[in-house]
Structures are given as C-alpha cells and as structure tokens.
Amino acid sequence: MLKLMLAPNTVIGQHWVNLLTVAGIPCELHNRYLNGALGEIPAEQCAPELWLVDERDETIARKLIEAAVNGPPPGGASWRCRRCGETLEPQFTLCWQCGTARDPRDD
C-alpha cells in the first residue's frame, strides 16, 4: 500500500475515494475519525489519508485527483454518456439521464 496524500477534510477525502473507485483504482481513506482528537494529537497526524492498495496506480490516481480539484478547463467540451448517449456539460461527472459516471478517459 502507498499513502498517496492527505485530504483537507473527510468529505473531500471520501469524494476522492469515490472518484478513484469509479475509475477502478482500489483505495482506502484512513484517519476518518481522528478529527475529534485535534488538539490532543498534532493536526498533521489527524488529517484523513488517502491510501492506494496498489502503488502502480499512483500516476493515474494523482492525475484524476488533480483534475477533480481543478475542475474542467474553461470552455471545456461537452461529453456524451457512453450508456444512453445524452450530451452533458463538462462540469458534470454523472449523466443526469441514466446516472452513469463520466469515464475519466473521455477527458
């Protein structure tokens, strides 16, 4: 296993886990509940940690998270759902019509 990065909070950390899981990258979020110990334990030890099960996934995992943090580029192209064919604006990651997740390889 490889510690990929610290998340700023549990909600964002879980979002990253969901993002990587949809992309087929097994990962885990550690330190979910240490926020309550903040002050008793140093802050850097309480932050949620994103761990990859397979360290070979590091490069693609970092790219996917960077893309999620930065969002779509201004003026980005719309994308077409692979399942139902609906055309969606670039900021959406799920098809509103059928709920299928956007394939990261479409970027």
C-alpha positions as CSV (number, residue, x, y, z in Angstrom):
1,M,0.0,0.0,0.0
2,L,1.0,3.6,-0.7
3,K,0.0,6.7,1.2
4,L,-1.0,9.0,-1.7
5,M,-1.9,12.2,0.1
6,L,-3.6,13.9,2.9
7,A,-7.1,15.2,2.4
8,P,-8.1,18.6,3.7
9,N,-11.2,17.0,5.4
10,T,-13.1,13.8,5.5
11,V,-15.8,14.9,3.0
12,I,-13.2,15.7,0.3
13,G,-11.2,12.5,1.2
14,Q,-14.3,10.4,0.6
15,H,-15.0,12.2,-2.6
16,W,-11.5,11.3,-3.8
17,V,-12.1,7.7,-2.8
18,N,-15.3,7.6,-4.8
19,L,-13.6,9.2,-7.8
20,L,-10.8,6.6,-7.8
21,T,-13.2,3.7,-7.1
22,V,-15.3,4.6,-10.2
23,A,-12.0,4.7,-12.2
24,G,-11.3,1.1,-11.0
25,I,-8.5,2.1,-8.6
26,P,-8.8,0.4,-5.2
27,C,-8.0,2.8,-2.3
28,E,-8.8,3.4,1.3
29,L,-9.4,6.5,3.5
30,H,-7.6,6.3,6.8
31,N,-7.9,8.6,9.9
32,R,-11.6,9.3,9.2
33,Y,-12.4,9.8,12.9
34,L,-9.3,11.5,14.2
35,N,-10.6,15.0,13.7
36,G,-12.1,14.7,17.2
37,A,-8.7,14.3,18.7
38,L,-7.4,17.5,17.1
39,G,-5.6,19.5,19.7
40,E,-4.7,16.4,21.7
41,I,-2.9,15.0,18.6
42,P,-0.9,17.2,16.2
43,A,-3.0,18.4,13.2
44,E,-0.9,16.7,10.6
45,Q,-1.5,13.4,12.3
46,C,-5.3,13.9,12.3
47,A,-5.8,14.6,8.6
48,P,-7.6,12.0,6.6
49,E,-5.1,10.0,4.5
50,L,-5.8,8.5,1.0
51,W,-4.0,5.2,0.6
52,L,-3.7,3.2,-2.7
53,V,-3.9,-0.6,-2.5
54,D,-1.6,-0.9,-5.5
55,E,1.2,1.7,-5.7
56,R,1.4,1.1,-9.5
57,D,-1.8,3.2,-9.7
58,E,-0.1,6.3,-8.3
59,T,0.4,8.3,-11.5
60,I,-3.2,7.9,-12.8
61,A,-4.6,8.5,-9.3
62,R,-2.7,11.8,-8.9
63,K,-4.0,12.9,-12.4
64,L,-7.6,12.1,-11.6
65,I,-7.5,13.9,-8.3
66,E,-5.7,16.9,-9.8
67,A,-8.4,17.0,-12.5
68,A,-11.1,16.9,-9.8
69,V,-9.5,19.6,-7.8
70,N,-9.1,21.9,-10.8
71,G,-12.4,21.1,-12.4
72,P,-12.9,21.3,-16.2
73,P,-10.9,23.8,-18.1
74,P,-12.7,27.0,-19.1
75,G,-14.6,26.5,-22.3
76,G,-14.2,22.7,-22.0
77,A,-16.0,20.4,-24.4
78,S,-19.3,18.7,-23.6
79,W,-19.2,14.9,-23.2
80,R,-21.5,12.2,-24.3
81,C,-22.7,9.5,-22.0
82,R,-21.4,6.1,-23.1
83,R,-24.6,4.4,-21.9
84,C,-27.5,6.5,-23.1
85,G,-25.9,9.0,-25.5
86,E,-27.0,12.1,-23.6
87,T,-24.8,15.2,-24.1
88,L,-23.7,16.8,-20.9
89,E,-21.8,20.0,-20.0
90,P,-18.2,19.5,-18.9
91,Q,-18.6,20.2,-15.2
92,F,-20.9,17.2,-14.7
93,T,-19.4,13.9,-13.7
94,L,-22.7,11.9,-13.8
95,C,-25.2,11.6,-16.5
96,W,-28.5,13.2,-15.3
97,Q,-30.4,10.9,-17.6
98,C,-29.2,7.5,-16.5
99,G,-26.7,8.1,-13.6
100,T,-23.7,6.7,-15.4
101,A,-20.4,8.1,-14.3
102,R,-18.3,10.0,-16.8
103,D,-15.3,7.9,-17.9
104,P,-12.1,9.7,-16.9
105,R,-10.6,8.6,-20.2
106,D,-13.1,10.8,-22.0
107,D,-11.0,13.9,-20.9
